[in-house]
Amino acid sequence: MKKLIIASNNAHKVMEIREMLKDFHYEILSLHDAGIEIDVEEDRDTFMGNAHKKAEEIYLHLSEEERENTLVLSDDSGLSVDHLDGAPGVYSARYSGEAHNDEANNEKLLKELKDVPEEERGAKFITAMVLLGKDMDIRVTGEAKGRILFERSGGSGFGYDPLFYSSDLEKSFADATNEEKNSVSHRGNALKNLIKELKKIEDRSSL
């Protein structure tokens, strides 16, 4: 069985990806599960650039023997707010200056959009995803459109989920179940596109 290493230790993300890829026969591991301690600096100016850099550095970190039967899946995601000309963008995780402080990031976003009317609070989540392996380099993207709420709503999810009102679900991501969110989320849409590409490869190999 091939191993698929997710370039993350985010439990929410790992669970989401495992669920979406359950029909494929991969042993799906987080970085921690795989015993990999590597911190890739996300210094590219695009989501795809960051995603590819992470996947490549982690894949090259593996031994030659491991690379024969291991895939690395990496993504970079962020929030793009129309009123802020696409910010926070690639800086979404460290928008407040402190990496992955969801509370501080949400608080800053609310302050930046203070007094901005609902019709000008359009936003979208974007995911760029890369799957690298021997003779494999799949790159896909996914989006989820909506707007930024005036206050947090919901108790599930992570990141900007409490502030992001999904146009598809007509509720915040943090008010949605995992199944609902996965059906329309940016990462879910990127994974759907990834699955399409993987199925094409499977179909070709079965000919």
C-alpha positions as CSV (number, residue, x, y, z in Angstrom):
1,M,0.0,0.0,0.0
2,K,1.3,3.4,-0.9
3,K,1.9,5.9,1.8
4,L,0.4,9.4,1.4
5,I,2.0,12.0,3.7
6,I,0.0,15.1,4.3
7,A,2.3,18.1,4.8
8,S,0.6,19.1,8.0
9,N,0.0,18.3,11.6
10,N,-3.3,20.1,11.7
11,A,-5.7,17.5,13.0
12,H,-8.8,19.2,11.4
13,K,-7.1,19.2,8.0
14,V,-5.8,15.7,8.2
15,M,-9.3,14.4,9.2
16,E,-10.9,16.3,6.3
17,I,-8.4,14.9,3.7
18,R,-8.7,11.3,5.1
19,E,-12.4,11.5,4.7
20,M,-12.3,12.8,1.2
21,L,-9.7,10.2,0.0
22,K,-11.1,7.2,1.8
23,D,-11.9,5.4,-1.5
24,F,-8.3,5.3,-2.4
25,H,-6.0,2.7,-1.0
26,Y,-3.5,4.9,0.7
27,E,-2.0,4.8,4.2
28,I,-2.6,8.4,5.0
29,L,-0.2,10.0,7.5
30,S,0.4,13.4,9.0
31,L,4.0,14.7,9.3
32,H,4.0,13.6,12.9
33,D,2.7,10.1,12.0
34,A,5.5,9.8,9.4
35,G,8.1,10.9,12.0
36,I,9.0,14.0,9.9
37,E,10.1,17.2,11.7
38,I,10.6,19.8,9.0
39,D,9.4,23.4,9.0
40,V,9.2,24.7,5.5
41,E,9.3,28.5,5.2
42,E,6.2,29.6,3.2
43,D,7.8,32.5,1.5
44,R,6.3,32.3,-2.0
45,D,3.9,35.0,-3.2
46,T,1.2,32.6,-4.4
47,F,-0.7,29.8,-2.8
48,M,0.5,27.4,-5.5
49,G,4.1,28.4,-5.0
50,N,3.9,27.7,-1.3
51,A,2.1,24.4,-1.8
52,H,4.6,23.2,-4.3
53,K,7.6,24.3,-2.2
54,K,6.3,22.4,0.9
55,A,5.5,19.2,-1.1
56,E,8.9,19.3,-2.8
57,E,11.0,19.9,0.3
58,I,9.2,17.1,2.3
59,Y,9.4,14.7,-0.7
60,L,13.1,15.3,-1.1
61,H,13.6,14.8,2.7
62,L,12.5,11.2,2.2
63,S,15.1,8.5,1.5
64,E,15.4,7.3,-2.1
65,E,13.7,4.0,-1.1
66,E,10.8,5.8,0.6
67,R,10.2,8.0,-2.5
68,E,9.5,4.8,-4.5
69,N,6.3,4.2,-2.7
70,T,5.3,7.5,-1.0
71,L,3.3,10.5,-2.1
72,V,3.3,13.9,-0.5
73,L,0.2,16.0,-0.4
74,S,0.6,19.7,0.4
75,D,-1.8,22.6,0.2
76,D,-1.7,26.3,0.9
77,S,-5.0,28.0,1.7
78,G,-6.1,31.4,2.6
79,L,-8.8,34.0,2.6
80,S,-9.2,36.7,0.0
81,V,-11.4,39.6,0.9
82,D,-12.7,41.9,-1.8
83,H,-12.7,45.1,0.2
84,L,-9.1,44.4,1.3
85,D,-7.8,43.9,-2.3
86,G,-7.3,40.2,-1.7
87,A,-5.8,40.4,1.8
88,P,-5.0,38.6,4.0
89,G,-4.1,36.2,1.1
90,V,-0.9,34.2,1.6
91,Y,-0.6,35.8,5.0
92,S,-3.9,34.5,6.3
93,A,-2.3,32.2,8.9
94,R,-0.2,35.1,10.3
95,Y,-2.5,38.0,9.5
96,S,-2.3,39.3,13.1
97,G,1.5,38.9,13.2
98,E,1.5,35.7,15.2
99,A,1.3,32.5,13.2
100,H,-1.9,30.4,13.5
101,N,-3.5,32.6,16.2
102,D,-7.1,32.2,15.0
103,E,-8.6,34.4,17.6
104,A,-6.2,37.3,16.9
105,N,-6.5,36.9,13.1
106,N,-10.3,37.0,13.3
107,E,-10.2,40.0,15.6
108,K,-8.0,41.9,13.2
109,L,-10.2,41.0,10.2
110,L,-13.3,42.3,12.1
111,K,-11.5,45.6,12.8
112,E,-10.3,46.0,9.2
113,L,-13.9,45.6,8.1
114,K,-15.5,47.7,10.8
115,D,-18.4,49.8,9.3
116,V,-18.0,48.1,5.9
117,P,-21.6,47.3,4.7
118,E,-22.6,43.7,3.9
119,E,-22.7,44.2,0.1
120,E,-18.9,45.1,0.3
121,R,-17.9,42.2,2.5
122,G,-17.5,39.6,-0.4
123,A,-14.8,37.1,0.2
124,K,-13.5,33.7,-1.0
125,F,-11.4,30.9,0.4
126,I,-8.7,29.6,-2.0
127,T,-6.8,26.4,-1.8
128,A,-3.8,25.4,-4.0
129,M,-3.0,21.7,-3.7
130,V,0.0,19.7,-4.9
131,L,0.5,15.9,-4.9
132,L,4.1,14.8,-5.6
133,G,5.5,11.4,-6.0
134,K,7.6,9.3,-8.4
135,D,6.5,10.4,-11.9
136,M,3.7,12.4,-10.4
137,D,3.1,16.1,-10.0
138,I,-0.5,17.0,-9.8
139,R,-1.5,20.7,-9.1
140,V,-5.1,21.7,-8.5
141,T,-7.0,24.6,-7.0
142,G,-10.4,25.1,-5.3
143,E,-12.5,28.0,-4.1
144,A,-15.4,28.7,-1.8
145,K,-17.3,32.0,-2.2
146,G,-19.1,34.0,0.5
147,R,-18.8,37.0,2.6
148,I,-17.4,38.1,6.0
149,L,-19.9,38.3,8.9
150,F,-20.1,41.2,11.4
151,E,-19.5,38.8,14.3
152,R,-18.5,35.2,14.8
153,S,-21.1,32.5,14.4
154,G,-20.8,28.8,15.2
155,G,-18.6,26.6,17.4
156,S,-17.0,24.2,15.0
157,G,-14.3,24.6,12.3
158,F,-11.1,26.5,12.6
159,G,-9.3,29.6,11.3
160,Y,-11.7,32.1,9.8
161,D,-14.6,29.6,9.7
162,P,-16.7,31.5,12.3
163,L,-16.6,34.7,10.2
164,F,-17.0,33.2,6.7
165,Y,-20.6,33.0,5.6
166,S,-20.8,30.4,2.8
167,S,-23.0,31.4,-0.2
168,D,-23.6,27.7,-0.9
169,L,-24.6,26.7,2.6
170,E,-26.2,30.0,3.7
171,K,-24.5,29.7,7.0
172,S,-21.0,30.1,8.4
173,F,-18.5,27.3,8.0
174,A,-18.3,27.1,11.8
175,D,-22.1,26.5,11.8
176,A,-21.8,23.7,9.3
177,T,-21.2,20.0,9.9
178,N,-17.9,18.5,8.6
179,E,-19.9,16.8,5.8
180,E,-21.6,20.1,4.8
181,K,-18.3,22.0,4.8
182,N,-16.4,19.4,2.9
183,S,-19.1,19.4,0.2
184,V,-18.5,23.1,-0.7
185,S,-15.2,24.1,0.9
186,H,-12.2,25.4,-0.9
187,R,-10.1,22.4,0.2
188,G,-13.0,20.1,-0.5
189,N,-13.3,21.5,-4.0
190,A,-9.5,21.2,-4.5
191,L,-9.7,17.6,-3.3
192,K,-12.5,16.9,-5.7
193,N,-10.3,18.2,-8.5
194,L,-7.4,16.1,-7.2
195,I,-9.6,13.0,-7.1
196,K,-10.6,13.6,-10.8
197,E,-6.9,13.6,-11.7
198,L,-6.1,10.5,-9.7
199,K,-9.0,8.6,-11.3
200,K,-7.7,9.6,-14.7
201,I,-4.3,8.1,-13.7
202,E,-6.0,4.9,-12.4
203,D,-8.1,4.6,-15.6
204,R,-5.0,4.9,-17.8
205,S,-3.1,2.4,-15.7
206,S,-5.9,-0.2,-16.1
207,L,-5.9,0.0,-19.9
